[in-house]
Amino acid sequence: MKKWWNREKNRTRKGKRSNNDYTFLDFIVDVLFMIPELLFLPFRLVFWLFRGVGRMFGNLFDLL
């Protein structure tokens, strides 16, 4: 029983250690997810800017 328990304990410890590593594949997946975000961010910022200015002018004309 003790041999079995030690073997199981060692196996679960190895699993816990290896799951916390940040691998090269994780890095590649993160970069692939970031590329579209970085490409579309300037367009979204310009869109939000024009939308905010448009709402400001719309509210200004509603007051008149």
PDB file of N, CA, C and O in Angstrom:
ATOM      1  N   MET A   1       0.828  -1.197   0.000  1.00  0.00           N
ATOM      2  CA  MET A   1       0.000   0.000   0.000  1.00  0.00           C
ATOM      3  C   MET A   1       0.868   1.254   0.000  1.00  0.00           C
ATOM      4  O   MET A   1       0.553   2.227  -0.685  1.00  0.00           O
ATOM      5  N   LYS A   2       1.967   1.236   0.771  1.00  0.00           N
ATOM      6  CA  LYS A   2       2.802   2.420   0.865  1.00  0.00           C
ATOM      7  C   LYS A   2       3.481   2.723  -0.476  1.00  0.00           C
ATOM      8  O   LYS A   2       3.618   3.889  -0.846  1.00  0.00           O
ATOM      9  N   LYS A   3       3.902   1.691  -1.200  1.00  0.00           N
ATOM     10  CA  LYS A   3       4.520   1.909  -2.513  1.00  0.00           C
ATOM     11  C   LYS A   3       3.520   2.529  -3.475  1.00  0.00           C
ATOM     12  O   LYS A   3       3.845   3.456  -4.217  1.00  0.00           O
ATOM     13  N   TRP A   4       2.303   2.007  -3.450  1.00  0.00           N
ATOM     14  CA  TRP A   4       1.275   2.542  -4.323  1.00  0.00           C
ATOM     15  C   TRP A   4       0.990   4.006  -3.984  1.00  0.00           C
ATOM     16  O   TRP A   4       0.864   4.841  -4.880  1.00  0.00           O
ATOM     17  N   TRP A   5       0.891   4.313  -2.698  1.00  0.00           N
ATOM     18  CA  TRP A   5       0.604   5.676  -2.259  1.00  0.00           C
ATOM     19  C   TRP A   5       1.718   6.630  -2.687  1.00  0.00           C
ATOM     20  O   TRP A   5       1.442   7.724  -3.179  1.00  0.00           O
ATOM     21  N   ASN A   6       2.951   6.231  -2.505  1.00  0.00           N
ATOM     22  CA  ASN A   6       4.069   7.078  -2.910  1.00  0.00           C
ATOM     23  C   ASN A   6       4.101   7.283  -4.420  1.00  0.00           C
ATOM     24  O   ASN A   6       4.399   8.383  -4.886  1.00  0.00           O
ATOM     25  N   ARG A   7       3.801   6.246  -5.186  1.00  0.00           N
ATOM     26  CA  ARG A   7       3.787   6.352  -6.638  1.00  0.00           C
ATOM     27  C   ARG A   7       2.683   7.331  -7.084  1.00  0.00           C
ATOM     28  O   ARG A   7       2.915   8.160  -7.964  1.00  0.00           O
ATOM     29  N   GLU A   8       1.517   7.242  -6.497  1.00  0.00           N
ATOM     30  CA  GLU A   8       0.412   8.142  -6.840  1.00  0.00           C
ATOM     31  C   GLU A   8       0.734   9.581  -6.441  1.00  0.00           C
ATOM     32  O   GLU A   8       0.431  10.521  -7.175  1.00  0.00           O
ATOM     33  N   LYS A   9       1.343   9.737  -5.288  1.00  0.00           N
ATOM     34  CA  LYS A   9       1.693  11.065  -4.814  1.00  0.00           C
ATOM     35  C   LYS A   9       2.709  11.722  -5.749  1.00  0.00           C
ATOM     36  O   LYS A   9       2.582  12.901  -6.080  1.00  0.00           O
ATOM     37  N   ASN A  10       3.711  10.961  -6.171  1.00  0.00           N
ATOM     38  CA  ASN A  10       4.705  11.494  -7.091  1.00  0.00           C
ATOM     39  C   ASN A  10       4.096  11.840  -8.447  1.00  0.00           C
ATOM     40  O   ASN A  10       4.472  12.838  -9.063  1.00  0.00           O
ATOM     41  N   ARG A  11       3.167  11.027  -8.907  1.00  0.00           N
ATOM     42  CA  ARG A  11       2.548  11.290 -10.204  1.00  0.00           C
ATOM     43  C   ARG A  11       1.717  12.567 -10.156  1.00  0.00           C
ATOM     44  O   ARG A  11       1.754  13.352 -11.103  1.00  0.00           O
ATOM     45  N   THR A  12       0.974  12.793  -9.086  1.00  0.00           N
ATOM     46  CA  THR A  12       0.172  14.005  -8.999  1.00  0.00           C
ATOM     47  C   THR A  12       1.052  15.234  -8.803  1.00  0.00           C
ATOM     48  O   THR A  12       0.710  16.313  -9.286  1.00  0.00           O
ATOM     49  N   ARG A  13       2.146  15.099  -8.124  1.00  0.00           N
ATOM     50  CA  ARG A  13       3.064  16.234  -7.969  1.00  0.00           C
ATOM     51  C   ARG A  13       3.673  16.632  -9.300  1.00  0.00           C
ATOM     52  O   ARG A  13       3.832  17.821  -9.577  1.00  0.00           O
ATOM     53  N   LYS A  14       4.016  15.652 -10.132  1.00  0.00           N
ATOM     54  CA  LYS A  14       4.557  15.965 -11.457  1.00  0.00           C
ATOM     55  C   LYS A  14       3.523  16.693 -12.293  1.00  0.00           C
ATOM     56  O   LYS A  14       3.854  17.640 -13.007  1.00  0.00           O
ATOM     57  N   GLY A  15       2.276  16.260 -12.211  1.00  0.00           N
ATOM     58  CA  GLY A  15       1.209  16.906 -12.981  1.00  0.00           C
ATOM     59  C   GLY A  15       1.009  18.350 -12.561  1.00  0.00           C
ATOM     60  O   GLY A  15       0.789  19.218 -13.406  1.00  0.00           O
ATOM     61  N   LYS A  16       1.082  18.613 -11.278  1.00  0.00           N
ATOM     62  CA  LYS A  16       0.913  19.982 -10.801  1.00  0.00           C
ATOM     63  C   LYS A  16       2.070  20.870 -11.229  1.00  0.00           C
ATOM     64  O   LYS A  16       1.866  22.039 -11.554  1.00  0.00           O
ATOM     65  N   ARG A  17       3.268  20.334 -11.232  1.00  0.00           N
ATOM     66  CA  ARG A  17       4.431  21.121 -11.629  1.00  0.00           C
ATOM     67  C   ARG A  17       4.393  21.476 -13.109  1.00  0.00           C
ATOM     68  O   ARG A  17       4.688  22.614 -13.476  1.00  0.00           O
ATOM     69  N   SER A  18       4.043  20.543 -13.945  1.00  0.00           N
ATOM     70  CA  SER A  18       4.107  20.787 -15.379  1.00  0.00           C
ATOM     71  C   SER A  18       2.965  21.672 -15.878  1.00  0.00           C
ATOM     72  O   SER A  18       3.102  22.291 -16.932  1.00  0.00           O
ATOM     73  N   ASN A  19       1.862  21.751 -15.170  1.00  0.00           N
ATOM     74  CA  ASN A  19       0.732  22.557 -15.621  1.00  0.00           C
ATOM     75  C   ASN A  19       0.978  24.047 -15.448  1.00  0.00           C
ATOM     76  O   ASN A  19       0.312  24.845 -16.107  1.00  0.00           O
ATOM     77  N   ASN A  20       1.887  24.448 -14.607  1.00  0.00           N
ATOM     78  CA  ASN A  20       2.128  25.867 -14.363  1.00  0.00           C
ATOM     79  C   ASN A  20       3.167  26.467 -15.296  1.00  0.00           C
ATOM     80  O   ASN A  20       3.418  27.671 -15.240  1.00  0.00           O
ATOM     81  N   ASP A  21       3.770  25.663 -16.144  1.00  0.00           N
ATOM     82  CA  ASP A  21       4.794  26.179 -17.051  1.00  0.00           C
ATOM     83  C   ASP A  21       4.153  26.914 -18.214  1.00  0.00           C
ATOM     84  O   ASP A  21       3.129  26.481 -18.743  1.00  0.00           O
ATOM     85  N   TYR A  22       4.754  28.017 -18.608  1.00  0.00           N
ATOM     86  CA  TYR A  22       4.316  28.790 -19.767  1.00  0.00           C
ATOM     87  C   TYR A  22       5.162  28.337 -20.947  1.00  0.00           C
ATOM     88  O   TYR A  22       6.349  28.655 -21.021  1.00  0.00           O
ATOM     89  N   THR A  23       4.569  27.612 -21.852  1.00  0.00           N
ATOM     90  CA  THR A  23       5.321  26.990 -22.934  1.00  0.00           C
ATOM     91  C   THR A  23       5.385  27.902 -24.148  1.00  0.00           C
ATOM     92  O   THR A  23       4.710  28.929 -24.213  1.00  0.00           O
ATOM     93  N   PHE A  24       6.200  27.511 -25.093  1.00  0.00           N
ATOM     94  CA  PHE A  24       6.330  28.269 -26.333  1.00  0.00           C
ATOM     95  C   PHE A  24       5.013  28.249 -27.108  1.00  0.00           C
ATOM     96  O   PHE A  24       4.660  29.239 -27.750  1.00  0.00           O
ATOM     97  N   LEU A  25       4.291  27.145 -27.056  1.00  0.00           N
ATOM     98  CA  LEU A  25       2.999  27.061 -27.729  1.00  0.00           C
ATOM     99  C   LEU A  25       1.999  28.043 -27.110  1.00  0.00           C
ATOM    100  O   LEU A  25       1.204  28.643 -27.833  1.00  0.00           O
ATOM    101  N   ASP A  26       2.026  28.213 -25.806  1.00  0.00           N
ATOM    102  CA  ASP A  26       1.169  29.199 -25.151  1.00  0.00           C
ATOM    103  C   ASP A  26       1.503  30.601 -25.639  1.00  0.00           C
ATOM    104  O   ASP A  26       0.607  31.413 -25.868  1.00  0.00           O
ATOM    105  N   PHE A  27       2.782  30.884 -25.796  1.00  0.00           N
ATOM    106  CA  PHE A  27       3.217  32.186 -26.295  1.00  0.00           C
ATOM    107  C   PHE A  27       2.711  32.435 -27.715  1.00  0.00           C
ATOM    108  O   PHE A  27       2.225  33.523 -28.025  1.00  0.00           O
ATOM    109  N   ILE A  28       2.828  31.426 -28.571  1.00  0.00           N
ATOM    110  CA  ILE A  28       2.370  31.563 -29.954  1.00  0.00           C
ATOM    111  C   ILE A  28       0.859  31.808 -30.005  1.00  0.00           C
ATOM    112  O   ILE A  28       0.397  32.646 -30.780  1.00  0.00           O
ATOM    113  N   VAL A  29       0.101  31.100 -29.202  1.00  0.00           N
ATOM    114  CA  VAL A  29      -1.352  31.287 -29.171  1.00  0.00           C
ATOM    115  C   VAL A  29      -1.698  32.684 -28.672  1.00  0.00           C
ATOM    116  O   VAL A  29      -2.596  33.323 -29.219  1.00  0.00           O
ATOM    117  N   ASP A  30      -1.008  33.168 -27.653  1.00  0.00           N
ATOM    118  CA  ASP A  30      -1.249  34.524 -27.159  1.00  0.00           C
ATOM    119  C   ASP A  30      -0.956  35.563 -28.228  1.00  0.00           C
ATOM    120  O   ASP A  30      -1.722  36.512 -28.396  1.00  0.00           O
ATOM    121  N   VAL A  31       0.136  35.396 -28.948  1.00  0.00           N
ATOM    122  CA  VAL A  31       0.488  36.349 -30.008  1.00  0.00           C
ATOM    123  C   VAL A  31      -0.558  36.308 -31.117  1.00  0.00           C
ATOM    124  O   VAL A  31      -0.946  37.355 -31.637  1.00  0.00           O
ATOM    125  N   LEU A  32      -1.016  35.125 -31.482  1.00  0.00           N
ATOM    126  CA  LEU A  32      -2.030  35.025 -32.535  1.00  0.00           C
ATOM    127  C   LEU A  32      -3.348  35.669 -32.126  1.00  0.00           C
ATOM    128  O   LEU A  32      -4.078  36.173 -32.980  1.00  0.00           O
ATOM    129  N   PHE A  33      -3.662  35.661 -30.845  1.00  0.00           N
ATOM    130  CA  PHE A  33      -4.869  36.341 -30.391  1.00  0.00           C
ATOM    131  C   PHE A  33      -4.670  37.855 -30.298  1.00  0.00           C
ATOM    132  O   PHE A  33      -5.632  38.611 -30.430  1.00  0.00           O
ATOM    133  N   MET A  34      -3.439  38.305 -30.073  1.00  0.00           N
ATOM    134  CA  MET A  34      -3.188  39.741 -29.931  1.00  0.00           C
ATOM    135  C   MET A  34      -3.101  40.468 -31.262  1.00  0.00           C
ATOM    136  O   MET A  34      -3.411  41.658 -31.324  1.00  0.00           O
ATOM    137  N   ILE A  35      -2.692  39.796 -32.320  1.00  0.00           N
ATOM    138  CA  ILE A  35      -2.496  40.451 -33.613  1.00  0.00           C
ATOM    139  C   ILE A  35      -3.784  41.127 -34.109  1.00  0.00           C
ATOM    140  O   ILE A  35      -3.730  42.300 -34.477  1.00  0.00           O
ATOM    141  N   PRO A  36      -4.926  40.452 -34.136  1.00  0.00           N
ATOM    142  CA  PRO A  36      -6.139  41.150 -34.587  1.00  0.00           C
ATOM    143  C   PRO A  36      -6.519  42.319 -33.684  1.00  0.00           C
ATOM    144  O   PRO A  36      -6.992  43.351 -34.160  1.00  0.00           O
ATOM    145  N   GLU A  37      -6.310  42.154 -32.390  1.00  0.00           N
ATOM    146  CA  GLU A  37      -6.634  43.246 -31.475  1.00  0.00           C
ATOM    147  C   GLU A  37      -5.778  44.473 -31.771  1.00  0.00           C
ATOM    148  O   GLU A  37      -6.286  45.594 -31.784  1.00  0.00           O
ATOM    149  N   LEU A  38      -4.506  44.274 -32.005  1.00  0.00           N
ATOM    150  CA  LEU A  38      -3.626  45.402 -32.286  1.00  0.00           C
ATOM    151  C   LEU A  38      -3.908  46.031 -33.643  1.00  0.00           C
ATOM    152  O   LEU A  38      -3.706  47.232 -33.823  1.00  0.00           O
ATOM    153  N   LEU A  39      -4.369  45.238 -34.588  1.00  0.00           N
ATOM    154  CA  LEU A  39      -4.684  45.784 -35.911  1.00  0.00           C
ATOM    155  C   LEU A  39      -5.961  46.616 -35.891  1.00  0.00           C
ATOM    156  O   LEU A  39      -6.029  47.654 -36.549  1.00  0.00           O
ATOM    157  N   PHE A  40      -6.969  46.179 -35.150  1.00  0.00           N
ATOM    158  CA  PHE A  40      -8.255  46.866 -35.156  1.00  0.00           C
ATOM    159  C   PHE A  40      -8.385  47.944 -34.088  1.00  0.00           C
ATOM    160  O   PHE A  40      -9.335  48.727 -34.134  1.00  0.00           O
ATOM    161  N   LEU A  41      -7.483  48.012 -33.148  1.00  0.00           N
ATOM    162  CA  LEU A  41      -7.578  49.002 -32.069  1.00  0.00           C
ATOM    163  C   LEU A  41      -7.587  50.434 -32.592  1.00  0.00           C
ATOM    164  O   LEU A  41      -8.420  51.216 -32.134  1.00  0.00           O
ATOM    165  N   PRO A  42      -6.712  50.832 -33.523  1.00  0.00           N
ATOM    166  CA  PRO A  42      -6.767  52.224 -33.999  1.00  0.00           C
ATOM    167  C   PRO A  42      -8.102  52.564 -34.666  1.00  0.00           C
ATOM    168  O   PRO A  42      -8.608  53.674 -34.500  1.00  0.00           O
ATOM    169  N   PHE A  43      -8.670  51.632 -35.410  1.00  0.00           N
ATOM    170  CA  PHE A  43      -9.958  51.890 -36.054  1.00  0.00           C
ATOM    171  C   PHE A  43     -11.075  52.035 -35.032  1.00  0.00           C
ATOM    172  O   PHE A  43     -11.964  52.871 -35.190  1.00  0.00           O
ATOM    173  N   ARG A  44     -11.027  51.219 -33.985  1.00  0.00           N
ATOM    174  CA  ARG A  44     -12.042  51.338 -32.944  1.00  0.00           C
ATOM    175  C   ARG A  44     -11.905  52.657 -32.189  1.00  0.00           C
ATOM    176  O   ARG A  44     -12.910  53.274 -31.835  1.00  0.00           O
ATOM    177  N   LEU A  45     -10.672  53.093 -31.940  1.00  0.00           N
ATOM    178  CA  LEU A  45     -10.473  54.366 -31.244  1.00  0.00           C
ATOM    179  C   LEU A  45     -11.006  55.530 -32.060  1.00  0.00           C
ATOM    180  O   LEU A  45     -11.645  56.429 -31.512  1.00  0.00           O
ATOM    181  N   VAL A  46     -10.753  55.526 -33.363  1.00  0.00           N
ATOM    182  CA  VAL A  46     -11.265  56.595 -34.226  1.00  0.00           C
ATOM    183  C   VAL A  46     -12.786  56.545 -34.256  1.00  0.00           C
ATOM    184  O   VAL A  46     -13.439  57.587 -34.202  1.00  0.00           O
ATOM    185  N   PHE A  47     -13.359  55.353 -34.341  1.00  0.00           N
ATOM    186  CA  PHE A  47     -14.812  55.210 -34.338  1.00  0.00           C
ATOM    187  C   PHE A  47     -15.411  55.766 -33.052  1.00  0.00           C
ATOM    188  O   PHE A  47     -16.390  56.511 -33.093  1.00  0.00           O
ATOM    189  N   TRP A  48     -14.819  55.403 -31.896  1.00  0.00           N
ATOM    190  CA  TRP A  48     -15.330  55.906 -30.617  1.00  0.00           C
ATOM    191  C   TRP A  48     -15.172  57.420 -30.516  1.00  0.00           C
ATOM    192  O   TRP A  48     -16.030  58.095 -29.948  1.00  0.00           O
ATOM    193  N   LEU A  49     -14.095  57.952 -31.057  1.00  0.00           N
ATOM    194  CA  LEU A  49     -13.879  59.404 -31.023  1.00  0.00           C
ATOM    195  C   LEU A  49     -14.943  60.113 -31.824  1.00  0.00           C
ATOM    196  O   LEU A  49     -15.551  61.062 -31.328  1.00  0.00           O
ATOM    197  N   PHE A  50     -15.191  59.678 -33.066  1.00  0.00           N
ATOM    198  CA  PHE A  50     -16.217  60.311 -33.894  1.00  0.00           C
ATOM    199  C   PHE A  50     -17.605  60.133 -33.301  1.00  0.00           C
ATOM    200  O   PHE A  50     -18.433  61.042 -33.371  1.00  0.00           O
ATOM    201  N   ARG A  51     -17.859  58.988 -32.727  1.00  0.00           N
ATOM    202  CA  ARG A  51     -19.160  58.755 -32.112  1.00  0.00           C
ATOM    203  C   ARG A  51     -19.374  59.693 -30.921  1.00  0.00           C
ATOM    204  O   ARG A  51     -20.461  60.243 -30.743  1.00  0.00           O
ATOM    205  N   GLY A  52     -18.332  59.869 -30.112  1.00  0.00           N
ATOM    206  CA  GLY A  52     -18.447  60.773 -28.970  1.00  0.00           C
ATOM    207  C   GLY A  52     -18.625  62.218 -29.387  1.00  0.00           C
ATOM    208  O   GLY A  52     -19.424  62.944 -28.797  1.00  0.00           O
ATOM    209  N   VAL A  53     -17.880  62.642 -30.406  1.00  0.00           N
ATOM    210  CA  VAL A  53     -18.017  64.024 -30.900  1.00  0.00           C
ATOM    211  C   VAL A  53     -19.400  64.213 -31.508  1.00  0.00           C
ATOM    212  O   VAL A  53     -20.025  65.255 -31.309  1.00  0.00           O
ATOM    213  N   GLY A  54     -19.888  63.214 -32.249  1.00  0.00           N
ATOM    214  CA  GLY A  54     -21.228  63.302 -32.834  1.00  0.00           C
ATOM    215  C   GLY A  54     -22.305  63.409 -31.772  1.00  0.00           C
ATOM    216  O   GLY A  54     -23.249  64.186 -31.917  1.00  0.00           O
ATOM    217  N   ARG A  55     -22.172  62.636 -30.707  1.00  0.00           N
ATOM    218  CA  ARG A  55     -23.160  62.731 -29.628  1.00  0.00           C
ATOM    219  C   ARG A  55     -23.087  64.084 -28.931  1.00  0.00           C
ATOM    220  O   ARG A  55     -24.113  64.634 -28.531  1.00  0.00           O
ATOM    221  N   MET A  56     -21.874  64.622 -28.785  1.00  0.00           N
ATOM    222  CA  MET A  56     -21.726  65.923 -28.146  1.00  0.00           C
ATOM    223  C   MET A  56     -22.420  67.004 -28.979  1.00  0.00           C
ATOM    224  O   MET A  56     -23.139  67.840 -28.432  1.00  0.00           O
ATOM    225  N   PHE A  57     -22.208  66.990 -30.303  1.00  0.00           N
ATOM    226  CA  PHE A  57     -22.867  67.969 -31.169  1.00  0.00           C
ATOM    227  C   PHE A  57     -24.378  67.743 -31.201  1.00  0.00           C
ATOM    228  O   PHE A  57     -25.147  68.703 -31.261  1.00  0.00           O
ATOM    229  N   GLY A  58     -24.805  66.486 -31.161  1.00  0.00           N
ATOM    230  CA  GLY A  58     -26.238  66.194 -31.143  1.00  0.00           C
ATOM    231  C   GLY A  58     -26.889  66.733 -29.883  1.00  0.00           C
ATOM    232  O   GLY A  58     -27.978  67.303 -29.951  1.00  0.00           O
ATOM    233  N   ASN A  59     -26.259  66.568 -28.755  1.00  0.00           N
ATOM    234  CA  ASN A  59     -26.804  67.101 -27.513  1.00  0.00           C
ATOM    235  C   ASN A  59     -26.754  68.619 -27.487  1.00  0.00           C
ATOM    236  O   ASN A  59     -27.627  69.256 -26.897  1.00  0.00           O
ATOM    237  N   LEU A  60     -25.753  69.203 -28.113  1.00  0.00           N
ATOM    238  CA  LEU A  60     -25.640  70.668 -28.169  1.00  0.00           C
ATOM    239  C   LEU A  60     -26.787  71.252 -28.986  1.00  0.00           C
ATOM    240  O   LEU A  60     -27.368  72.265 -28.598  1.00  0.00           O
ATOM    241  N   PHE A  61     -27.121  70.619 -30.124  1.00  0.00           N
ATOM    242  CA  PHE A  61     -28.214  71.115 -30.959  1.00  0.00           C
ATOM    243  C   PHE A  61     -29.568  70.845 -30.341  1.00  0.00           C
ATOM    244  O   PHE A  61     -30.526  71.562 -30.627  1.00  0.00           O
ATOM    245  N   ASP A  62     -29.672  69.829 -29.499  1.00  0.00           N
ATOM    246  CA  ASP A  62     -30.945  69.564 -28.811  1.00  0.00           C
ATOM    247  C   ASP A  62     -31.252  70.654 -27.793  1.00  0.00           C
ATOM    248  O   ASP A  62     -32.417  70.934 -27.512  1.00  0.00           O
ATOM    249  N   LEU A  63     -30.214  71.267 -27.243  1.00  0.00           N
ATOM    250  CA  LEU A  63     -30.421  72.315 -26.250  1.00  0.00           C
ATOM    251  C   LEU A  63     -30.875  73.616 -26.885  1.00  0.00           C
ATOM    252  O   LEU A  63     -31.516  74.435 -26.227  1.00  0.00           O
ATOM    253  N   LEU A  64     -30.552  73.816 -28.155  1.00  0.00           N
ATOM    254  CA  LEU A  64     -30.910  75.069 -28.824  1.00  0.00           C
ATOM    255  C   LEU A  64     -32.287  75.032 -29.319  1.00  0.00           C
ATOM    256  O   LEU A  64     -32.757  76.005 -29.910  1.00  0.00           O
TER     257      LEU A  64
END
